Structures are given as C-alpha cells and as structure tokens.
Amino acid sequence: MTRFRKAIERLAKGSSTLALRLGQGIVGWLKAGERFSDFMVRLVFLAIPVGVLWGLLLASRAVMWGLAVIWFIAAWRAVQPAQGEKEPDLHPEDLADLLWELAGERKGVHLAQVAQQLSKETEGRSWSTKDVKALLEAAGVPTRHSVRVPGRGVAVGVHRQDIPGSPSPTDPGPSRNHVDPQVSPATATATAPYRRDLGEGLSALFTPDPQNPVRTNVEVTKEIQK
C-alpha cells in the first residue's frame, strides 16, 4: 500500500509539473512573435494539430489509451529523483501507524523493534537502529535514551507520548455509570466513605447509608482536566 501511494503521489505531482511546463512552453512560443500577425499565425499552427489530435481521440480509444500511457510515462519521469537523491523510505503516516502497532498498550517501542519489523516488510533491505533513527529524525519524531518495554528492558526508543497521531480505536471502556463488578455493596459498606478509581478520569465514591447498614450510596464523578 505504501508503494502504491507513493506511485500515485508521484504521478499526480508529475502530471502537475508536466502541465505547467507545457503551458509555459506554449505561452512562451506564442509570445516569441514580434508582431500581432506572428501571434495569429502561431495560434493557427497550434490549433491545427490540437484539432487533429482531438478528432483522433474521439474516433479511436486506442489512440486515447496510447496518449494516456505516454502522458503517464512523461509524468513519472518529470519528477524522477536527481542523481544521489533518495525518495523517502516510509511515509510519515505509515511510520506513525507502525510505531503505534509495535507499541500496543506499552509505554513505547525500541528502535531495535522498529528495525526488525522494517527488515521483515522491506524486501532486500536490512534495517539498523541507525537507519531507523535517521528515518524518525526526518519525520520529526523524537527519540529517548531510556524507554522501558516489558520483556525487553530499557533501550533507545520512542515513547508513546511522542508518537504522532493516535492509536487505532479499541473496545470502549467502562461507561459513566458502570461500577466494577468486583465492587459490591457488601464490600463497600464501611464505617467511612471511600473512593475507587474506575479509569478514564472516572471515580466512584462509596458512602454507607447511616439509615440502612446494608445499603451503600454510590456516586460516580469525572475529573475535569484543565
């Protein structure tokens, strides 16, 4: 998918560049005449091949597809990278998706993990942590020297707080009025009120009812972050 997206972007950019060059060339050629009569003669010479070409397009689909192929080839070559210049290895959005995928629910991902995954996905290329760091720097993603990943220890990596965008949607958490099933009125009855964290900024306050010893009032509130 990444290569296909790059190809589409290159064709679009090449088509725009080609159309601009063609337009500038035609305008420059028309303006090259010294007199108004020269301009009119050049305009007629331009209109004749355009009219013939338009007629061929309407008469034959083969001509249309042939011209389309010629245009795509010219557009592709119009933005061909200069010698020694490399195209981006990975689109920034795809890089962010990869980082989120590898990080999962953990605090971050090590550069070694990213290099290992890219080596699997990139045919004929072996990625190193140095390559990954250069890729992250080009995409504007900062790295940290001490990122802890369970089962892998601490190493240079990307903290989840620094990964652009947001992870893929997951299953919804507890609703506003949801109370952990492990908490029951029996466990909530106490001599003094106490509060329990429900996650996602929600908390529940358990208050024993002084009028009914076996009854506990539960109030769910949400913390407003400033």
Order of alpha helices (4+ residues) and beta strands (2+ residues): alpha-alpha-alpha-alpha-beta-alpha-alpha-beta-beta-alpha-beta-beta-beta
